[in-house]
Amino acid sequence: MARAASRKPLQSPRPDGGHLVKPERLQLVLEAIRDAGEHGITKEALAHRLGGVASRTVDRAVQLLEEQGARFGKARQGLPAVIHFTLEKAPDWDSKITPHARMALEVALMALEGTATELWFDQLEGLRTLADSHLSSRDRDLFRALQEHVCVRGGADDQQALDTRMLTQVLLALGHPDGPRELDLTYKAASTGRVSTRTVVPFTLTHDVFSGGAFLLAWDLAKQEPRHFRLARIEEAKALARRGLIPDKQPLEQARDLQIGGWYSLAAPFRILVRVSGTNWPQALLDAPPALPGVEVRKEKGGTVLLAFQATELSGPTRFILQFGAEAEVLEPRSLRDHVVKTLKAMAARYR
């Protein structure tokens, strides 16, 4: 009795059937049931897949798999009724992925490709290959069929190739185990094209779908303020040995959390309230609220919605609001309302 009480339950990361069923047979049984799909597979067919073993070997394999976390459907089908096994849940050690998980990865990769961050897309190609190798043969066919019917649109298509050496230095400085290191940058300004050098302390990488880009948010040591650098415009980078010191992280956190399209300000944040009307926009905003800081969407009587969010700067919110055309009206603050009016007047002047 003492020996039986001391026996530990199976907790192997790999199938371990001891002397009852070989681990490779457990794997074969799992794969056979998985490949059978919703129609299932009989005990006789499983025994055949295992090379003609006895039916009790299949019973032991199924029992061991269930002890290790697997869950099987066991529906009786046909005349006379025969049990058909289907896979409802794989054991924890199973390394196969579902076609749904593979599709989720594919959509994520497509989305990355459309946010002007193709470098991340390229780096994840290895993960795509790994995922493909962990699909069962049946699930691989299902995924390929699904793949033809998935499309991701929108965002941006930035064809500027990022220098992997530059990115490596940025990541080395940002991800140092003892805290961020100082980073020397050579940067080309968007407005003037002027190239300058500066030393910064990296704080975070931001990916903004709205503006279509990947940015490095950092503390500029010379100016003692946060700065946003588009990765594609960093021409050179070198991680230094010195530990980066940021006197106050609050401005950086505000810039990270309240930036819109890469625009931010060190001014105090303000609340924006916009009324949106039209046939489709109100419901679209209710169905999928935009990923804006502190966003809220509230339905009004008459079919309009009130869209509220926060910002610290006027250009980003203006660019966002203009997409609604005449079906959006800024209610507050007055400064943003005046900025939108000024922008619209300048636009109208171009069409005279």
N, C-alpha and C positions, 0 to 999 in steps of 0.2 A: 504493500500500500504506500509506503514511504517513497519508493521509487516512482510510482505512478504520479504521486502528488508533486514531485520535483520536476516532472517533465514540462518543458517550456513549450508554449504554442509556437507555431510556425510564424516567423517574422522576417523572412528572408526577402531582400530586394529582388531576388531572382526566384523563379519557381523551384521549389525544393520538395520533392515527393518522397525523400528518403528511399527506403528499399521497396516502397509500394509502387510508385510510378516514377520513372526517370524524368528529370526536369525537361528534357527536350520533348518528351511525350506530352507533358502538360502544355508546353508551348504549341505543339501541333493541334491538340484538342481545342485550345483557345482560338487559334487561327482558323480552324475548320468551322467552328461555330460562328465566328465573326464573319467569315466569307459567305456563310449560308444566308446571311441577311435576315429579312423579316419572315422568310418562308421556313427557316430553321433546318436542322439536320437531325436525322435519326441516330439512335445508338448504334444500329447496325452499320450505317454509313461512317460513323466515327471510328468504329472498330476497323473498318476497311482502310480508312485513311491512316490508321496507325500500323498498318501492315498485317491485318488479320488477327489482332489480339483478341483475347476473350472479352466478353461483354462486361465481366466484373472489373476488368482493368479500366474500361471506360467509366464505370460507376465510381471507382476510386479516384480517377483523375478529376471527374466533375466535383466530387466531394472535397478533394484537396483544394481545387480552385475556389470553391465557395468558402472554405476556411480561410483562404488568403484574400478574401474580399470580393470575389466575383459574384455576380448575380445573374442567373439564367432564367429565361422564360421556358416553361415546359408545357406546351399546349398539345393536346391530343388531336390528331388529324387522321382522316381517312377511315376506311372500313376494311379490316378491323382497325380500331383506333390505335395509333402508334404515337409515342411521345416525340415531338420535334423540339430540339433545343435551340433557343435564340439567345444572343448576348444582350443583356440589359445594362450590365456594369462590369468593366474589366477589373482584375485585381490591381492593387496599388503598384506592383512592380512592373506592370505592363507598359512597354515603351511605345506602343502604337498610338497614333493620333486618329481622331475621327475626321471625315471629310469636312464636317462643319468647322472644326478647329483649323483645318488647313485653309478653308475658304476665308475664315476670319483673318488669318495671316496674309492671304493674298489681297484682301480688301485693304488691310493696313498698309501693305507695300504699295498698292496703287495710290492710296491717299498720300503717302510720303512722297511718291514721285510727283504728285500734283501740288505739293506745297513748296516747291523750289528747294527741297532738301534731298536732292537725288543722291548725295553722298551716302546718307543713311540707307537709302534704298539699295545702293551698291553693296554696302557693308553687310546688309541682311540677306544678300543672295545666298550666302553659305547656310543661313538658317532655313531658307526655302529648300535648298538641296537636302539638308538634314531631315526636314519635315517630310519631303517626298519619300525618302528612304524608310520612313516609319509609318507609311500608309500600307494597309493590307492591299492585296491585289484587287479585291472587290471595291474597296473604298477609293483606291486610286482611279479606277474607271468612273466611279460616281463623281469624284472631284473634277475630273477632266470634262465630264458632261456639264457640271455646274459652271465651270470656269468660262465656258462659252457664253453664258448668260449673265455675266456680272460686268458692270461698267461703272467707273468712277470718273466724274467730271467736275470741273470747277477748280478753284485754286489758281496756281500759276505754273508756268513752265520755264524755269530758269535754266538756261543752257550753259551758264558759267560753271566750269569745272572747278571744284575746290582742290587746293593743293593738299594732298594727304600728309605731307611733311609738316605743313603749317598746322593742320588740324591735330596731328600727334602732339606737337608742342603745346597747343592750347589745352588739350586734354591732360597732358602731364602736369601742367601748372594748376589746372582746375581740380584734378582728382588726386593730388598728393596726399598720402595717408596721414601726414602730420599737419594738414591744412594747406590752403592754396599758396602757391609760390608766385613771386612777381613774374611778369611776362612782358618782354619787349615786343612791340608791334610796329610793323610798317604798314600804314593804312592809306588808302586812296579815297579822298572825300568824294561824295556823290555830286555835290553842287558845283565844285570848282575843279575837280580832278586832281587837286594838289595832293602830293604824297608827303606824309609826315611820319615821324617816329615818336613813340611815346611808351612810357612804362606804366603798366596797369596791374591791378590785382583782379583776376577773373572771379566773377561771382556766380553766374549761371548762364546756361545756354537756353535761349528761348526760340520757339518755333511758332511763327505767326502765319496762319493760313490766310488771314485777311490781306496781309501785305505780300504774302508769298515769299518767305525767306527765313533763314536761320540766322540768329543774332547772338553775339557774345555781349552780355551785360557785365560791365567791369567798373571798378573804381579807378578813376584817372588820378594818379598820384600827384601830378603837377597841378591840375586844376582843382583837386580835392572835391570831385563830384562824380556822380554816375555817368557813364557813357555807354551808348549802344553802338556796337560795331557789326555791320553785316559781314558774315563770314566770307562771302564771295569777294569782298573788297579788302580783306586782309592779305597783303602780298607776302609778308614774312612774319614769322613768330618764333620767339626763342624763350623757353622756360628758364628762369634764373634760379640760383640756389637759395636766394633770400626768401624768407617767409613773408608772405604778403600781409600787411596790416591794414585793416579797414577801421578807421576811427568810429564810424557810426553806420551800422547796417540798415537803419531805418529808411534812408533815402533809396537805397538799392532795393529793398523789399517793396517799397512803394512803386518804384519804376517797373519792377518785375510784375507786380500784381495789377497795376492800373494802366499799363501801356496798351494802346490800341493801334495795331498796324505798325508797331515800332515807334510810335509817337508817345512821348511822356514829358512831364514837366515836374520840377521840384516844388511847384505851388501846391497848396492844399487841394485835395480832391473835391470835386463838386458833383452834385446829382443832376442827371439829365432826364428829362421827361418828354417823350415824343408820343403824339397821337398818330396812329397809323390806320388808314381806312382802305377801301378798295374791295374787289371781289375775292382775291386770293391771299393778299398779304396778311391780314389779321389771323386767319386760321393757320397759315404757314408759321407765323411767329408763335402761336400757341402750341402747335405740334412740335416745333423744334426751336426753342428759344436760342438766340445767338449766344456764343460763348464770350460775352462781354463781362467786364468786372461788375459784380453785384447785380446781375441782370434780374429783372422781374417783368413778367408779362401778365397784364390783367385785362380781362374782357369787359367791355362796356356795353351798355344798352345801345341798340342801333347798329351793332355789328363792328364797331371800331375796337381797337385795343390800345391800352397805354403801355408803352415800352419804357422802362426805367433802367438806368445803369449809371456807373460812375466813370469819371475820367479826370485827368489833371491838365489836359491840353485840348485845343479846339480842332486841330486839323484831322486827327483820327476819327472822332465822332462825326465830323462833317462829311468825310468821305463815306462813312458807313451809311449815314442817313440819306445821302443823295441817291442811293440805289433805289429808294422807294419813289422817287420822282415827286409828282404833285400829290401823292397819297400819304405824305408824311408832313406833320407840322410840329416844329420844336416848340414846346410850351415853356420850358425852363432849362437852363438859366437864360437870362436876357442876353448875356454875352455870346452864347452859342447861337441863339436866334439871330442876332445881328450879323454874326460871322457867316451863317448860311445865306442870309439875304445878300450880303456883300458878294459872296461867291456866285450866287445865282445871277446877280446883275452883271458880273464880269463875264459869265458864260453867255448871257443873252447878247452882250455887246459884240461877241464874236460872230453872231449870226445876222447882224444888221446889214 
